[in-house]
């Protein structure tokens, strides 16, 4: 994925369907199948949380952990992009690039479905 080339602090990226199927992955240190499954589960919770609180539709979910960041972004209506990044990452830049990548993935999937 071009995202890792543009942001050296990104250590992995995964595109998955909203039901947890791997579409594409570049996750050397993380098995993509379980990551896609957990991404789908966390997406379900995030969508419900946004709905219950009246905040509108899901856009992104960010987890900051000891070892870095895990962020999931909407990629159209049928997919998500999960990005893994080092703790020293510029989170604003990760958001900017990942949002763009998610939009591209969503557009590609919509074109393919047409």
C-alpha positions in Angstrom: 0.0 0.0 0.0 1.2 3.5 -0.9 0.3 4.7 2.6 3.3 3.0 4.2 5.6 4.5 1.6 4.2 8.0 2.3 4.4 7.6 6.1 7.4 5.6 7.4 5.9 5.6 10.9 3.1 3.4 9.7 4.0 -0.2 10.4 1.0 -1.8 8.8 -2.2 -1.3 6.9 -5.2 -3.5 6.2 -8.3 -3.0 4.0 -11.2 -5.2 5.1 -14.8 -5.6 4.4 -17.2 -4.5 7.1 -17.9 -8.1 7.9 -14.2 -8.9 8.5 -12.8 -10.3 5.2 -9.3 -9.3 4.2 -9.3 -7.3 1.0 -5.6 -6.2 1.0 -3.0 -6.2 3.7 0.5 -5.0 4.4 0.9 -6.1 8.0 4.3 -7.8 8.3 4.1 -8.3 12.1 0.4 -8.9 12.5 -1.7 -11.8 11.0 -4.2 -10.1 8.7 -7.1 -12.6 9.2 -7.6 -12.0 13.0 -6.9 -8.3 12.5 -9.7 -8.1 10.0 -12.1 -10.0 12.3 -11.3 -7.7 15.3 -11.6 -4.7 13.0 -15.1 -5.7 12.1 -16.0 -6.3 15.7 -14.7 -2.9 16.8 -16.4 -1.3 13.9 -19.7 -2.7 15.1 -19.2 -1.2 18.5 -18.0 2.1 17.1 -21.0 2.4 14.8 -23.3 1.6 17.7 -21.5 4.1 20.0 -21.9 6.9 17.4 -25.5 6.0 16.9 -26.4 5.8 20.6 -24.8 9.2 21.3 -26.4 10.8 18.4 -23.1 11.7 16.7 -24.1 10.5 13.3 -22.4 8.0 11.0 -19.0 6.3 11.6 -15.9 8.0 10.3 -12.9 6.7 12.3 -11.8 5.0 15.5 -8.4 5.6 17.1 -6.8 3.5 19.8 -3.6 4.7 21.5 -1.7 1.9 23.1 1.8 1.5 24.7 3.2 0.3 21.4 1.6 2.9 19.1 -1.7 3.6 17.4 -4.3 1.5 15.8 -6.8 3.5 13.7 -9.7 2.4 11.6 -11.2 4.6 8.9 -14.4 4.2 6.9 -13.6 3.2 3.3 -16.9 3.8 1.6 -19.9 1.9 2.9 -18.6 -1.7 2.6 -15.0 -1.5 3.8 -12.7 -0.1 6.4 -9.0 0.7 6.5 -7.0 -0.1 9.6 -3.6 1.5 10.1 -0.9 0.6 12.6 1.5 3.3 13.5 4.5 3.8 15.9 4.0 5.8 19.1 6.1 8.7 17.8 3.8 9.1 14.7 2.4 12.5 13.7 -1.2 11.5 14.3 -2.5 14.4 12.3 -0.5 13.3 9.3 -1.6 9.7 9.8 -5.3 10.9 9.8 -4.8 13.0 6.7 -3.2 10.3 4.6 -5.4 7.4 5.9 -8.6 9.4 5.3 -7.5 9.9 1.7 -6.6 6.3 1.3 -9.9 5.2 2.8 -11.7 7.5 0.3 -9.8 6.0 -2.6 -10.5 2.4 -1.4 -14.2 3.2 -1.1 -14.3 4.7 -4.6 -12.5 1.7 -6.1 -14.9 -0.7 -4.4 -18.0 1.3 -5.6 -16.6 1.4 -9.1 -16.0 -2.3 -9.1 -19.6 -2.9 -7.9 -21.1 -0.8 -10.7 
